[in-house]
C-alpha cells in the first residue's frame, strides 16, 4: 500500500477518457442483424456469463491503456534547503611521514568528525603524496565522503614525496564554477613540497583566482614542515596558518574553523523519476490475449 501511495500521474487528465468510454457503451452500440431461434432462452443462458467476462476484459483493457497514457511515476525528491553554509575543500597529506606517531589516523578521525558537523555545507576531499588527486568533488553527500575516508590510508598516493603545491593547485579547480560567497580550503601537511611539479606562486595565484580562503595546518615538530610557505599561502588568500604538535591542538584548530560564520548557499532541488507505464501496457497485452482466446472459443 505504501508503494501505491507514492505513485503520481504525469498526465492525470487522461482519465477523462473513462467518461468517454462509458458514454460510448450506452450511446454507440453497434447495429447487427438478428437471428431468431426457437430455444432463445437456452442460448441466452449459455452466452450470458461469457458476455460478462468479455465486457469486463474490454473495460480492463481500456482502463490500463488509460493508466499507461497517464504515465504513472514515483518521484524521489532531494532538496537542499536555503540554509547557510560553506563550500569547503579538505586537502590531506597522505605521504609516508604521516604514518609516524599514527598522525594520519588521528587526523583522519578529527576530519571525519568535522565533516559530520558540517550539515549544510558542500565538501570535497583531495589527497596528496607523490602526486595529488581529487578523491571526492564538491558534494552534499556526507555519507559517501565519510565512507570513502575510512578507506584512505597512507601510501594511497605514494609515500616518498609531498606534492603540496600541486594539491592546492588541483583542488582549486573544484571551485571553477562555484557561485558560493565563501570558498574555503583546509590544507594539512607534516612535510615540505619536494616534487617541484607546481611552483608555490602559481598555486597561490590559482587559489586567489577563485577567491578561495586557504587555512593551512602544519602538524608535527618545528622544521618538519615549511612554516614560511604555509604562512605565505594563508596570508595571500586571507586565510590563517596554524601549527599543531598534539592531538588536542589539531582538534582545537578544526573546532575553530568549524565555528566560522556561515554564508548563504542557494537552494537546490533534484527530482528522480521512476516510470511504471510499461507495467500497465504488459497487463493490456495479457488481457488482449485472453480476449483473443475467448473469441476463438465462441466462434
N, C-alpha and C positions, 0 to 999 in steps of 0.2 A: 504493500500500500504506500510506503514511503516513496518507492520508485515512481508510482503513478502520480503522486502528489507533486513530484518535481518536473513533470512533463509540461512544456508550454508549446503552443502552436504559433508558428511564424505568420500563418495566414488564416486566422480563425473565421474570417468572413466567408470562407469557402463552405462552411456548414449550412449556409443558406440554401445550398443545392439540395439538402434533405427536404426542405419545404417544396421545392420544385418537383422532386421525385414523388412525394405523396400527392401533389396536385395532379401529376400525370397518371397516377394509378387510378384515380377516380374520374378524370375527365378525358384521358387519352386512351380509352380502351380500343383495342384493335377489333375490326369487324371480320367475321369469318362465317362461312356457310354452315348451316345447321343440318345435322343428320339425325333423324329420329329413329329410335329403336323401340321394339315392343317392351323390353325389360329395362327401361331407363333407370329405375331405382337401383338395380343391381350394379349398373355401370358407374353410377354416381358414387356409390359406396366404395367401389374399387379404386376410383381415381381421386377420391376426396383427400385422403391422407397424403398421397403423393403430390397433390396440388399445393397443399400447405407447406410441404417441405421445399418445393421448388420456389414458391413465393418467399419463404424465409431465406433461402440461399441467395436469391436475387437481391433481396434487401441488404443482406450482409456484404455482398459484392459491392453494391453502391456505397454502403457505409464505409467500408475500408478503403475504397478508392478515394472517397472524400477525405478520410483521415490522412491518407498519403499526400493528397494535394494540400492539405492544411499544414503539412511539414512539421511533425512533432519533433521537438528537441529538448535536451536537458542542458541548461546553462550553468556554468560554473564561473562565478564572478570573483575576481581577485581585485580588491580595492585598496589602494594605498591612500590613507587619509591625508588631508591637508594639514598635517601637524608640522612641528618644527624639527629640523634635523640637518645633519651634515652629509656630505659625500666624503668618505674617508678611505684613503689607500694605506693599507698596512704593508710595510716593506720589512721583511725579516732576513737577517743574516743566518744562513744555514751552513756556513763553512766549518771545516774540521775543528777549529779552535772553540766553537760553540759547544763542543762536546765536553770540554773541561769543566769540572765542578758542576756538571749537569745544567749548565747555563741555558741550553736550548729548551730543554723540557720545562724548566722553571718559567722561562719567558713565555713559552707556548701556553702554559696553563693560565698565566696572567692575561695574555692576549685573548684567550678564549672567554675568560670572564668578562673582559672589556667588550668583546663582540656581543655577548649575551645581554649586556646592559644597554646597548645602542639600539633601542626598539624601533625608532623611526628613521634610521639612517640607511643610506646605501653604502655598502662596504666592498672593498676589493682587497685582494691579497697577492703580493709579489714575493718571490723567493730569490735569493742570490747567494752565490758562492763563486765557483769558477766562471759561471755565467749567470745572467739574470733572466727570469721569465715570469709572466703573469699567470698565477695559478687560478685565480678567480677574478673575473672582471667585476665592475660595479654592479651590485645586486642587493635586493631587499631580502633575498632568501638566506637568512642567517643560519638555518639548519644545515643547508648544503655546505656553507662555508665552514661551519664548525666540524661537520663530518669530515671534510677534506683535511682540516687542520690536524685531526687525530692521526692521519696517516703520514703527515710531513715529518721527516726526520733529517738529522744531519747527514750530509752526503748526497742528498737528493739532486743537488745541482753541482756536485763535485765537492772536494774537500780541501784542496791545496791553496786556492786563491780567493780573493774577495773583490768581486765586481760591483763595488758600492756605487760608483758614479753611473755605471751602466743601468743599475737597478732604478736609480732616481730618474734617469732619462726615460727609460722604458715605461715605468709606471705613470709618468706624467702624461703619456698619450691616452691614458684611460679617461682623462678629463677633456679630451679634444672637443667633444660635442656636448659637454655638460652645460646646463643652464643654472646650476645651483649658485647661490650667492657665496657660500662658504665651501671651499675645496681644501681638503687637508691631507697631508701625507705624514705618516709617523714612521720614521726610518730608524731602525735599531741595528746596531752592529757592535762587535767587540774587536774589530780589526781595521786595517788600513787598506785602501784601494791599491791593488798591485797588478791589475790586469791591463791597465792603460788602453782600454777599448774606447772609453769616452772621457774627454778632458773635464775637469771639475767645472770650469766656467761654462762649458756647453750644457752640462747637466743642470746647472743653476738657471741659465737662461731659458731652458725648456720649461722648468717649473714656473718661472716668472711669467712666461708667455701665457700660461693658462691660469694665472693668479692663484697658484697653489701655495698654501701656507705650510711649510715643512717643519715638523718638530723632530729634531734629531736626538737620539739617545745613545750614548756611549756606555757600554757596560764592561765591567772588569776593573783592572788596576790602571792607574795613570800610565800612559805610554803604550798600552795595548791597542788603543785606537787613536786616530788623528783628531784630537780635540779641536785643533785650529780649523781643519776642513769642515768638521761638523758644525762648529760655531759659525763659520762663514756661510754655510748653506742656510742655517736657520735665520741668521741676520738678514741675508739678502732677500729672503722670502717672507719676512715679517713673522717668522715662527719663533721657536725657542729651543735652546740647546740644554740638554740635561746630562748629568753624569751619574751613573749608578754603580755602586760597588757592593750592593747587597740586595737580597730578595725584597726586603721591606722598601728600599728606595725605588726599585722598579715598580712595585705596587703603588707607591705614592705618586709616581710620575703618571702612570696610566689613570689613576684616580683624578689627578689634577686636570688632565686632558679631557676626561670623561665629564667633568663639570663645566666645560666651556659653554658659554651662551650659545643657544641654537638659533639658526636662521631658517626661513621658510623654504620648503621644497614643494613644488606643485603636485597636486593630487593626480594620481594616475589610476585608470581603471582598465582591467583586462577581462574579457569575456571569452570563455572557452565553450564552444557549442558542440554537442554530440547529437548527430541526426539519427532518427529512427523511422523515416518514411519507408525505407526498404522492407522493414518487417511487415508493415501494413500491405505492401504490394505482394509479399510472399503469401499472406493469407488470401488475398484476392485470387492469386494463381491457383491455390488449393481449392478454393470454393468453385471456381470456374471448371476445374477438373471434375469436381463432384457433380456439377450441373450437366456436364457432357455425358457422364456415366448414366445419370438418371434419364436424360433424353433418349439415349440409345436403348435403354431397357423398355421405355414406354413406346418406342417406335416399332 
